[in-house]
């Protein structure tokens, strides 16, 4: 029972982190569009833009893996 609660909480927390990261990235895109600049200028260079994409990717992978682990445990 503890494992199931832990899996559910990990999935919910990773989903919340992914949604917050997506919303922040979306808002930055709106800012860039309104002020006619580029995203790498706003973030401070190509490295930080790549790091932002990596954060989104890792959050998505964590969310998918925790969801698979959660729903795999339903069969038991």
Buried (B, 14 or more C-beta within 10 A) or exposed (E): EEEEEEBEEBBEEBBEBBEEBEEEBEEBEEEBEEEEEEBBEBBEEEEEBEEBEEBBEBBBEBBEEBBEEBEEEEEE
